[in-house]
Amino acid sequence: MAGVGSPQSAQAVFMIPPKHFGFNAQTAVTNHFQDSGMSSGTWNTAALAEFDGVVSILQKNNVEVIVFEDKDVHITPDSIFPNNWISCHYSGDIVLYPMLTKNRRIERRPDIAKELMARFGYGRIIDLSPMEEQCMYLEGTGSVVFDHQNRIAYACESPRTCGSVLNELCTKLKYSPCIFTALDQSGRPVYHTNVVLSISTEFVLVSKSSLQANTNLKSNLFASGRDILELEDNQIGSFAANCLEVEDSSGTRKLVISTRGWESLTTQQKKIIEAKCDVLISPVNTIENVGGGGIRCMLAGIHKPLSGQ
């Protein structure tokens, strides 16, 4: 059985509609999910339509969504992925993260952090961003997949994910770190953990090859008592693990996943998921192909502060 820590699923999300979405050449150096064949196009209109579709399906299913407008001050092609610079915790903490590329660092929004503190009662900001000066990075819930029930923070090592920063984060949040390796089919480090691992209340979606290569990852996940759904490389490439469990206003759990990710799952895998939560499916093909990130990356989970945490 899963532990008795905090609830796993977020009670709300915030999102940022893109104003400058496009192929980010700086991030493409380490993100091999970006399609270089789409590097020269203009993609903001298509991405915005996909963004609106995700917001619509969430709202129609009574999931609380807060939309913060993008800024015009800087050109930020990846601002649609706010989960990489912030996380919001049941403990009352908001964490700001150090990021690898310079044009992503300017996405951090102190105004949003202050608004969330005022609206939900968060009491502390843990700012890890100065670690950029030491060339150490940890890109939010892209780099870290939290098991809130068992207080474990999972992270696969990559140029964007530094074990020293993870350890610092875990010390402050009182979580245990689980660092592992994840390689793509060409033997390159996978840039973010949340494309190879997703943890929901009753099940896990995880890269089969990563699970087999890391005994610590395997032992921790199986010890959680959740159903373990092992994904083949083609499913990982379809962003099947890049999904997020949230709660609606009545506490019903819902898995938010892209159309491409869902369609890559087997019939049996879908049955297991559908037996445990509702499924919200929306196409974000442009965002996945150009940005190299998926629907989970678009959702900054809001875990509302709990008393006694």
C-alpha positions as CSV (number, residue, x, y, z in Angstrom):
1,M,0.0,0.0,0.0
2,A,1.1,3.6,-0.6
3,G,2.3,5.6,2.4
4,V,0.3,7.9,4.6
5,G,1.9,11.2,3.6
6,S,0.2,14.0,1.6
7,P,-2.4,13.3,-1.1
8,Q,-0.8,12.5,-4.4
9,S,-2.9,14.5,-6.8
10,A,-3.0,18.3,-7.2
11,Q,-6.2,20.1,-6.3
12,A,-5.7,22.8,-9.0
13,V,-3.3,23.8,-11.7
14,F,-2.1,27.0,-13.2
15,M,-1.2,27.5,-16.9
16,I,0.3,30.2,-19.1
17,P,-1.0,30.7,-22.7
18,P,1.9,31.3,-25.0
19,K,2.7,34.5,-26.8
20,H,6.0,33.5,-28.3
21,F,5.9,29.7,-28.6
22,G,8.4,28.2,-31.0
23,F,11.3,25.9,-31.4
24,N,13.9,26.7,-28.8
25,A,17.4,26.1,-30.2
26,Q,19.0,26.5,-26.7
27,T,17.0,23.7,-25.2
28,A,17.3,21.5,-28.2
29,V,20.9,20.8,-27.3
30,T,19.7,18.5,-24.5
31,N,16.0,17.9,-25.4
32,H,16.0,15.3,-28.1
33,F,12.2,15.1,-28.1
34,Q,12.1,18.4,-30.1
35,D,11.6,17.8,-33.8
36,S,14.4,19.7,-35.6
37,G,12.4,19.5,-38.8
38,M,10.0,22.0,-37.2
39,S,12.7,24.5,-36.1
40,S,11.9,27.2,-38.7
41,G,8.1,27.4,-38.6
42,T,5.7,29.7,-36.9
43,W,3.8,27.7,-34.3
44,N,2.2,30.0,-31.7
45,T,-1.3,30.0,-33.2
46,A,-1.5,26.2,-33.3
47,A,0.0,25.9,-29.8
48,L,-2.5,28.4,-28.4
49,A,-5.4,26.5,-29.9
50,E,-4.1,23.3,-28.2
51,F,-3.6,25.2,-25.0
52,D,-7.2,26.4,-25.1
53,G,-8.4,22.9,-25.7
54,V,-6.6,21.7,-22.6
55,V,-8.0,24.5,-20.5
56,S,-11.5,23.8,-21.8
57,I,-11.5,20.1,-21.0
58,L,-10.2,20.7,-17.5
59,Q,-12.8,23.3,-16.8
60,K,-15.6,21.2,-18.3
61,N,-14.6,18.5,-15.8
62,N,-14.6,20.8,-12.8
63,V,-10.8,21.0,-12.4
64,E,-9.7,24.4,-11.0
65,V,-7.5,26.2,-13.6
66,I,-5.8,29.5,-13.0
67,V,-4.5,31.2,-16.2
68,F,-1.7,33.7,-15.8
69,E,-1.1,35.8,-18.9
70,D,2.3,35.6,-20.6
71,K,4.6,38.6,-20.6
72,D,5.8,40.6,-23.6
73,V,8.9,41.9,-22.0
74,H,11.0,38.9,-23.1
75,I,10.8,36.3,-25.9
76,T,10.2,33.1,-24.1
77,P,9.4,30.2,-26.5
78,D,8.9,27.7,-23.6
79,S,6.7,29.8,-21.2
80,I,3.9,27.4,-21.9
81,F,5.8,25.0,-19.6
82,P,5.7,26.7,-16.1
83,N,6.2,23.5,-14.2
84,N,9.9,23.7,-14.9
85,W,10.5,26.8,-12.7
86,I,8.0,26.4,-9.8
87,S,6.4,23.8,-7.6
88,C,3.7,24.3,-4.9
89,H,3.6,22.0,-1.9
90,Y,1.2,20.9,0.8
91,S,3.8,22.0,3.4
92,G,3.0,25.6,2.5
93,D,6.2,25.9,0.5
94,I,6.7,27.3,-3.0
95,V,9.9,26.3,-4.7
96,L,11.7,28.2,-7.5
97,Y,14.2,26.3,-9.5
98,P,17.6,26.7,-11.3
99,M,17.3,26.3,-15.0
100,L,20.0,25.4,-17.6
101,T,19.3,27.7,-20.5
102,K,19.4,31.5,-20.2
103,N,16.2,32.0,-22.2
104,R,14.3,29.8,-19.8
105,R,15.5,31.5,-16.6
106,I,13.6,34.6,-17.6
107,E,10.4,32.6,-17.4
108,R,10.5,32.7,-13.6
109,R,7.7,35.0,-12.4
110,P,7.9,36.3,-8.8
111,D,4.5,38.0,-9.4
112,I,2.9,34.6,-9.9
113,A,4.5,33.2,-6.8
114,K,3.3,36.1,-4.7
115,E,-0.2,35.7,-6.2
116,L,-0.3,32.1,-5.3
117,M,0.9,32.9,-1.7
118,A,-1.9,35.4,-1.3
119,R,-4.6,33.2,-2.8
120,F,-3.8,29.9,-1.2
121,G,-1.8,30.8,2.0
122,Y,1.6,29.5,1.1
123,G,4.0,30.7,3.8
124,R,7.5,30.2,2.4
125,I,9.4,30.5,-0.9
126,I,12.4,28.2,-1.2
127,D,14.5,29.9,-4.0
128,L,17.1,27.4,-5.4
129,S,17.6,29.6,-8.5
130,P,21.0,31.0,-7.3
131,M,22.5,27.6,-7.8
132,E,22.5,28.5,-11.5
133,E,25.7,30.5,-10.7
134,Q,27.4,27.2,-9.8
135,C,26.2,25.6,-13.0
136,M,23.8,23.3,-11.0
137,Y,20.3,22.8,-12.2
138,L,17.0,21.2,-11.3
139,E,14.1,22.1,-13.5
140,G,11.0,21.9,-11.3
141,T,8.6,19.0,-11.8
142,G,10.2,18.3,-15.1
143,S,13.4,17.2,-13.3
144,V,11.6,15.9,-10.1
145,V,8.6,13.6,-9.9
146,F,7.3,13.6,-6.4
147,D,5.7,10.7,-4.6
148,H,3.9,12.8,-2.0
149,Q,2.3,9.8,-0.3
150,N,5.7,8.3,0.5
151,R,7.7,11.5,0.5
152,I,10.2,10.4,-2.2
153,A,11.5,12.7,-4.9
154,Y,12.5,10.8,-8.1
155,A,15.0,12.3,-10.6
156,C,16.9,11.0,-13.6
157,E,20.3,12.5,-14.0
158,S,20.9,14.8,-17.0
159,P,22.5,18.1,-17.8
160,R,19.3,19.7,-16.4
161,T,19.1,17.6,-13.3
162,C,21.8,17.8,-10.7
163,G,21.9,15.4,-7.7
164,S,23.3,18.1,-5.4
165,V,20.4,20.4,-6.0
166,L,17.9,17.5,-5.5
167,N,19.5,16.7,-2.2
168,E,19.2,20.3,-1.1
169,L,15.6,20.3,-2.1
170,C,14.8,17.1,-0.3
171,T,16.5,18.4,2.9
172,K,14.3,21.5,2.8
173,L,11.1,19.5,2.0
174,K,11.9,16.5,4.2
175,Y,11.7,14.1,1.3
176,S,14.0,11.2,0.4
177,P,15.8,11.4,-3.0
178,C,15.8,8.6,-5.6
179,I,18.3,9.4,-8.4
180,F,18.4,7.1,-11.4
181,T,19.5,7.0,-15.0
182,A,17.3,7.2,-18.1
183,L,18.7,6.9,-21.6
184,D,17.0,7.2,-24.9
185,Q,17.5,4.7,-27.8
186,S,20.7,6.5,-28.8
187,G,22.2,6.2,-25.4
188,R,21.7,9.9,-24.5
189,P,20.4,11.0,-21.1
190,V,16.7,11.8,-21.1
191,Y,16.4,15.5,-20.4
192,H,13.5,15.4,-17.9
193,T,12.2,12.8,-15.5
194,N,8.6,13.5,-16.2
195,V,8.8,12.0,-19.7
196,V,9.8,8.6,-18.3
197,L,7.9,8.6,-15.0
198,S,4.4,9.6,-13.8
199,I,3.1,8.7,-10.3
200,S,-0.6,8.7,-9.6
201,T,-2.4,7.7,-6.4
202,E,-2.9,4.0,-7.4
203,F,-0.6,3.5,-10.4
204,V,2.7,4.4,-12.0
205,L,3.6,4.9,-15.6
206,V,7.3,4.3,-16.1
207,S,9.9,3.6,-18.8
208,K,10.5,-0.2,-18.9
209,S,14.2,0.2,-19.8
210,S,14.8,2.7,-16.9
211,L,13.0,0.4,-14.5
212,Q,15.2,-2.6,-15.5
213,A,18.4,-0.5,-15.3
214,N,17.9,1.0,-11.9
215,T,17.3,-1.3,-8.9
216,N,16.7,1.7,-6.6
217,L,14.0,3.0,-8.8
218,K,12.4,-0.5,-9.2
219,S,12.4,-1.3,-5.4
220,N,11.0,2.1,-4.4
221,L,8.2,2.0,-7.0
222,F,7.1,-1.6,-6.2
223,A,7.3,-0.9,-2.5
224,S,4.7,1.8,-3.0
225,G,2.0,-0.8,-3.6
226,R,0.8,0.9,-6.8
227,D,0.2,-0.9,-10.1
228,I,3.3,-0.5,-12.2
229,L,2.6,0.1,-15.9
230,E,5.8,-0.4,-17.8
231,L,6.1,1.6,-21.0
232,E,8.1,0.7,-24.1
233,D,10.4,3.2,-25.8
234,N,7.9,4.1,-28.5
235,Q,5.3,4.9,-25.8
236,I,7.8,7.1,-24.0
237,G,8.4,8.8,-27.3
238,S,4.7,9.4,-27.6
239,F,4.7,11.2,-24.2
240,A,2.6,8.5,-22.5
241,A,4.4,9.1,-19.2
242,N,4.1,12.8,-19.5
243,C,0.7,13.0,-17.7
244,L,-0.6,14.3,-14.4
245,E,-3.3,13.2,-11.9
246,V,-5.4,16.0,-10.6
247,E,-8.6,16.2,-8.5
248,D,-11.8,18.0,-9.5
249,S,-13.9,20.1,-7.1
250,S,-15.5,17.0,-5.6
251,G,-12.2,15.2,-5.1
252,T,-12.6,12.8,-8.0
253,R,-9.2,11.9,-9.5
254,K,-8.6,12.5,-13.1
255,L,-5.6,11.7,-15.3
256,V,-4.7,14.4,-17.8
257,I,-2.9,12.9,-20.8
258,S,-2.4,13.9,-24.4
259,T,-4.2,12.1,-27.3
260,R,-0.9,10.9,-28.6
261,G,0.1,9.5,-25.3
262,W,-3.2,7.8,-24.6
263,E,-3.4,6.2,-28.0
264,S,0.1,4.7,-27.6
265,L,-1.1,2.7,-24.5
266,T,-2.2,-0.9,-24.8
267,T,-5.8,-1.9,-24.2
268,Q,-4.8,-3.5,-20.9
269,Q,-3.0,-0.5,-19.7
270,K,-6.0,1.7,-20.5
271,K,-8.3,-0.6,-18.6
272,I,-6.1,-0.4,-15.5
273,I,-6.0,3.4,-15.6
274,E,-9.8,3.7,-16.3
275,A,-10.6,1.5,-13.3
276,K,-8.8,3.8,-11.0
277,C,-9.6,7.3,-12.2
278,D,-11.3,9.3,-14.9
279,V,-9.2,10.1,-18.0
280,L,-9.1,13.6,-19.7
281,I,-7.6,13.4,-23.2
282,S,-6.6,16.4,-25.3
283,P,-4.4,16.7,-28.4
284,V,-1.2,18.8,-28.1
285,N,0.8,17.5,-31.0
286,T,2.3,20.8,-32.0
287,I,3.5,21.5,-28.4
288,E,5.0,18.0,-28.1
289,N,6.8,18.1,-31.4
290,V,8.1,21.7,-31.4
291,G,8.6,22.2,-27.7
292,G,9.7,18.6,-26.8
293,G,7.4,18.7,-23.8
294,G,3.8,17.5,-23.3
295,I,0.6,18.1,-21.5
296,R,2.1,17.5,-18.0
297,C,4.7,20.1,-18.7
298,M,1.9,22.6,-19.3
299,L,0.4,22.0,-15.9
300,A,1.9,23.6,-12.8
301,G,0.2,21.6,-10.0
302,I,-1.2,23.4,-7.1
303,H,-1.1,21.3,-3.9
304,K,-3.0,23.5,-1.5
305,P,-1.4,23.9,1.9
306,L,-2.5,21.4,4.6
307,S,-2.6,22.2,8.3
308,G,-0.1,20.3,10.3
309,Q,2.3,19.8,7.4
